[in-house]
Amino acid sequence: MRHLHTRTTRRRVVGALAAGLLCTAGLASPALAAPGSAPAAPATASPASPALADGLALTPPMGFNNWNSTHCRAEFNEDMVKGIADIFVDKGLKDAGYQYVNLDDCWALPGRDANGQLVPDPVRFPGGIKAVADYVHAKGLKLGIYTSAGTKTCNSAGFPGALGHEYSDARQFADWGVDYLKYDNCNNQGVDARLRYTTMRDALKATGRPIVYSICEWGENKPWEWAADVGHLWRTTGDISDSWGSMLSILKQNLPLAPHAGPGHWNDPDMLEVGNGGMTDTEYRSHFSMWSVMAAPLLIGSDLRKASAATFDILDNKEVIAVDQDPLGKQGAVVSSTGGRWVVSKEMKDGSRAVALFNETGSAQRIATTAQAVGLPAADAYTQRDLWRHKSYNTAGTISATVPAHGTVLFRVAADPRWAANPPAVELGLDGSPLVEAGKAATLTSTVTDLGRTPARQVSVTMSGPEGWTVRATGPTTQAVLPTGRALRTQWQVTAPEGTATGSYDLTLRTAYRSPTGVRAETVLPLKASVVVAPPSGVSPLGDLPWLSTTNGWGPVERNTSNGESAAGDGRPITLGGVTYAKGLGVHAESAVEYYTGKACETVTADVGVDDEKGAKGTVAFEIWADDVKLASTGVLTNAMPAQPVTADVTGAQVVRLVVTDGGDGIDSDHADWADAKLSC
């Protein structure tokens, strides 16, 4: 299960001792034997077989888990669970493949009964768990439940865990009609992980009921290396939170594990946050796209009773779900990742490739690859299906798009002999920085490029901006024929009215064209223009200057205090190595803070490190970027290290970006300070 990230402890405790922990990845095994239970499995484990030979989870499990939206609040109850099952049927999610309705922590009473049995909370579940399972089963769905491979679960209320009770608890779950078990890692008393998780595997098997087994030991013991014959899926990371930085950190940890996934044994980067409100719809589409390309379990973590139409549109995209559920069971592999521009390719059973063009950065980026690079055979041309726009095109072999900030374009590409039935793929792009000073014209250049094997005809391009803005073409906006590989380039003058407030504004670039057979096609590129002000002359504390944009792993970026993880202004004084700083930025990995420097500044300086408030926890790395060039990097820093000075010459840069990464081990406790950060202009 997942737990709230608190200032003092959120992360997994290495070795998972008696303290409450979070749910991350792993699988492991048996525990202390309880009276009357079967003997524990041996402490050593045989090498993992390709998968459990029980026919379960041959594609990644799909369903719902309440934790991300309710935690342990009173709203988690029988009515909610039944309501989710109803929505699965009524909204078509069941037809889209969602199957499991899973209960997380807090479903039981804190104590067992006189016979050592688990007792469902009679307030939350007055009819008991079996009644809920019967209701869910009557809908053609399946029920999941949660416990921990420890003496207690992860919640501070002290609900009973299964350590020492594996066989009796598994028997109860089976008798209730449970179809899925999430097995957490808190309060595990230091018992070997493989032993604890293998014991529960054997206990589940002994019931005779098919139960999907989800190992949740947070990746501490590298379960992907040994758990393929223990569980059906294993968490690979710490808990996800509803933020771009958290999602990005987990994505980066899970991507390299592709060789270990397959039918019946899946890497689990934790549940979906889609619809919980902490990210934009663009970011949620990226979240859903990348989880699908990674063949990850798709467990909805938002309260569907309150979900928007946009949330359902994302969760119910059957073409994207088909990528996740492809029976070949390959996890997507990274083709390239230069400068935050990711290409990830997933081999599909029909020979096609799902190709994700994922933009980690805070501005639109052109991301390109080729059919050959993603593993497709040589062909005259290919069919390229856009899985979010639900349209097909032909391409001569280039797979490319200008991807909005934090966005993902997801294609399915095949060497298809029927490629000519589709119009040519046409890529829209924009040269020049969409940074506008109010009252001054900014020059941008759009490009319309034919990537197809066939020419595009009657090509036209338009650009529009907010009401009151002036957007004027100073070059040609039409072309009769655009051959393969050729581009229509158009200059535009974009002016925001005097007095326009700083901030982000929508621009839309659009092209319309026809295929050689007369089929009309259109491509739309949503963009962001930022209204900026020139930086002040002299030396300025960055904590006092306006920024262009921020992303943060937990809570907002804080000015002149440490990161507080929740609401703005909840931080503490910045303290590094016992030294308190009055000025600076308090962030939480993964983090990026962008400033407009307008080619008028020279240097950035700061003392950096993990804030003292995290004690011995936290590992981060600091980077300073000027436009698309990394100028300075600290390498991995820990709390035990003193503040490190960092400086960068940013002369000629339009934008300066301060980046903090997670040090490669997830974002828990990664409170990072840009202490006494200054910009000289």
Secondary structure, DSSP 8 states (H G I E B T S, - for coil): ------SS--S--TT--SS----EE---B-----TTS-----SS-----SS-TT---SS--EEEESHHHHTTSTT-SHHHHHHHHHHHHHTTHHHHT--EEE--SSSB-SS--TTS---B-TTT-TTHHHHHHHHHHHTT-EEEEEEESSSB-SSTT--B--TT-HHHHHHHHHHHT--EEEEE-TT-TT--HHHHHHHHHHHHHHHTS--EEEE-EETTT-GGGT-TTT-SEEE-SS---SSHHHHHHHHHHHGGGGGG-BTTBEEE---B-TTSSSS-HHHHHHHHHHHHHTT--EEE-S-GGG--HHHHHHHT-HHHHHHHT-TT----EEEE-GGGEEEEEEE-TTS-EEEEEEE-SSS-EEEEEETTTTT----S-EEEEETTTTEEEEESSEEEEEE-TT-EEEEEEE--TTGGGS-B-EEEEEES--EEETTSEEEEEEEEEE-SSS-EEEEEEEEE-STT-EEEE-S--EEEEE-TT-EEEEEEEEE--TT--SEEEEEEEEEEEE-TT--EEEEEEEEEEEEE----SSEEEGGGS--SEEE-SSS--EESS---SSSTT----EEETTEEESSEEEEESSEEEEEE-TT---EEEEEEEE-GGGTT--EEEEEEEETTEEEEEEEEEETTS--EEEEEE-TT-SEEEEEEE-TTS-STT-EEEEEEEEEE-
